[in-house]
Amino acid sequence: MIMAGCACHLTGTGALDMSTKMIAYTNLVGVDSRSCTGVKRVVANQPEQSVLYLAVTHTSQGSCMPPVMPAGGMTMWDQEKLDKLKAWINAGAKND
């Protein structure tokens, strides 16, 4: 699901490697964000504390202002994708 909305990261043009499902999971869940000090890219059960969720919803949390994704901020994910990402994080961000 995540991979479908992150084309730049699949091809290697994005700074975060998500070229396979396992690499994406390993680089996202519980990993420190480079854009927000002290914040994780994905925090299981906490989408509003996850930089990935903030980036694709074009929001900030406290002092964390992640880059708007997809790059350029022109095309936000549709609500169905946002809901799936939020549900996955709320369900524990499992590697499934």
N, C-alpha and C positions, 0 to 999 in steps of 0.2 A: 504494500500500500504506500509506504513512504517513498519507495523507489520510483513509483510512477510519477511523482510530483517533483522530482529532484534531478532533472536531466543533466544539468551542468556537473553535478557531483558524480554522476554515473560515468561520464565521459572523461573525467579528469580535468575539466576546465574550472571546476569549483575547488576551493581550498580544502574542503573536507572530502576525503575519499569514501565513497559509498558504492564502489564498483561491484560489490557482491552483497548479498543479504547479510552474511556473517560479518564482513568488514563494516558495513553500515551499522549493524547492531553494536559491534565492539567499539566503534568510534562515537556512538551516540549515548548509550545508556550509562549513566553514572560518571560520565567523562566531563572534566572541567571545560567550560566554554572559553574560547579565546577572545570572544567579544565582550563578555561580562565577567569581571573578576569575582571569584567566589561563588559562581553559579554554574550548575551542571547543564549540559546540552539537553539531557532528558532525565527527569527525576520521576521515578516510578510513583504512580498514584497522585502526581501533582503537576498537571499540565500548565497551570499558571506560573509555576516555578521553573518550567523547562524552557530553555532558550529556543529550542526548535519550535515549540508551539508559539512562543511569542513572535518569532521571526515570521512564521507563515500566517499569523493572524494580524501582523503589522501593528503590534502593541509593545509597550514597554512595561516593566515592573520595577518600581523604585528607581534605582540608578542604572538598572540594566536596560539599555536601548540596543537590542540586537540589530544586525543588518536586516533589512526588509527582504524577504524571500517570497517567491523567486526573485532572482537578481533583477534590479531595475525597478521593482515594486509596481510594475504596471499591471500584472495579471495575478491577482490573489487567487489562492486555491478556492474551489467552489465549496459550498457549505457541507456537502456530503463528505468530501475529503477531510475537511477540518473536523467534522464530527467523528470520523473514523480514527483520526490521529488522537483526538482527545479521549475517545473510548479506549484505545490501545494503552495510552499512558495511564488512564484511570484504572485499567485492569492489571496494572503492575508492569507495563512495558516489557512483556515477556518475549523471549526469543522464539517466536513461533511462526 
